Every structure is written in C-alpha cells, then in structure tokens.
Amino acid sequence: MTAAHPHEPRDDVEVSVTDARAKLPELIDTEIRDGGVVYLTRYGRRVGAVVPAEVAERFERWEDAYWSHRAAEVLERDEPTVSWEQAVAELEEGDAGTGARGR
C-alpha cells in the first residue's frame, strides 16, 4: 500500500464510535497511517475525528504560531495585559474580557 499524496483528495471515512472501538487497529493500518482522516459518528452525526499524528502536530504548530503572533500584536500596541491566573479567574467568574476583577 502506498501513502497518498498529502494534497490528493481522499474519500471521507465515517465510522460509528461503537464500530471504531472494534476496528481501530484496522483503521490505523488502512486509513490513518496513509494520511486519511476517520470521522467518528454517533447517531449518524460527526462527533470527532482520528487523524494522522503529523496532521495533529502541524495543527498544534499553526495554533502556537497564531497565538504567538496575536500576543506580539498586543505587546506592540502596548495594550493592557493580564496574568494567566487573572484570566483563568475571570473566566471562572464569568467576567472574562471585562477586567472587572482587576478593578
């Protein structure tokens, strides 16, 4: 079996969560290892996806780059910032983005 070109369109594979439990080794060998995505369904609706590790790692790098860029923009504009602890506390209290806790 040859690996698919990363830009070559593939047919979507959908498997119910129940079936995926029994078929996971087979799905890894026949779909995921070759660059495919397996969508997990529950009651016919997509609820998740199993992707090759390289895809997940690439997504994490993109996300890290995005948030690093956003943080750099805020620092360049000299906008007020809050600590991670304060941001979490505001989220937990429902005050996120208001700065109410810091007042």
FENJOSUL-V160248 format. One record per residue. N is the residue number from 0. PHI is phi in degrees with one decimal (999 if undefined). Layout:
BEGIN
N;PHI
N;PHI
END
This chain:
BEGIN
0;999
1;-103.8
2;-73.9
3;-73.8
4;-62.9
5;-60.2
6;-101.8
7;-79.6
8;-62.9
9;-120.6
10;-72.8
11;-66.8
12;-111.7
13;-118.0
14;-138.6
15;-66.0
16;-56.5
17;-61.2
18;-66.6
19;-63.1
20;-57.4
21;-80.6
22;-103.0
23;-55.1
24;-58.5
25;-65.4
26;-62.8
27;-62.8
28;-70.9
29;-101.9
30;-121.9
31;-66.8
32;-58.8
33;-92.4
34;95.4
35;-82.7
36;-115.1
37;-112.0
38;-88.6
39;-93.8
40;-120.7
41;-135.4
42;54.7
43;80.7
44;-111.3
45;-65.1
46;-122.4
47;-175.0
48;-150.0
49;-110.1
50;-123.6
51;-59.8
52;-55.3
53;-61.1
54;-67.7
55;-62.8
56;-64.3
57;-63.7
58;-60.0
59;-62.1
60;-64.2
61;-61.3
62;-63.9
63;-59.7
64;-63.5
65;-60.4
66;-69.9
67;-64.1
68;-63.1
69;-61.5
70;-63.4
71;-62.5
72;-62.2
73;-63.4
74;-65.3
75;-63.0
76;-84.3
77;56.2
78;-77.7
79;-63.7
80;-123.3
81;-128.9
82;-71.9
83;-57.5
84;-60.4
85;-67.0
86;-61.0
87;-63.9
88;-60.9
89;-65.2
90;-62.4
91;-66.3
92;-87.8
93;81.7
94;-102.9
95;-55.2
96;83.7
97;-93.3
98;70.3
99;-59.8
100;-68.6
101;-78.8
102;-88.9
END
